[in-house]
Amino acid sequence: LVAHEGVHGTRQEQFEVPMGDEQPLIPGDTPMAAWWRVYLMNRRFRLAEETLAHRAEYRYLKIHGSRLQRRSALSKVSKRLSSNLYGGLVKKSQARDLIDMSDYELELIMKGLI
């Protein structure tokens, strides 16, 4: 969970609203407040952010988890990413693919190139 939330914290600190995004900045907004507004209103953005965080969590568990945690990590993490907690953004099989694919493949998907 620390790895997961660490990704969110870092991205919130560095956040800038993308050009052309439908959620304009409100005067006086902090990067974190703007991140949360876009996260809550934009499903595609939420999926991208959660994919990055869940991937970090999965990678941490693969390295530092117990044998049992390592064996079940991909299934558990992909189940959570596909859950209603995040709005049912993807099916579990899609979540598993997003979490387990290479950084390069994920970057192309996030840019809409594949």
Secondary structure, 3 states (H helix, E strand, C coil): CHHHHHHHHHHHHCCCCCCCCCCCCCCCCCHHHHHHHHHHHCHHHHHHHHHHHHHHHHHHHHHHCCHHHHHHHHHHHHHHHCCHHHCCCCCHHHHHHHHHCCHHHHHHHHCCCC
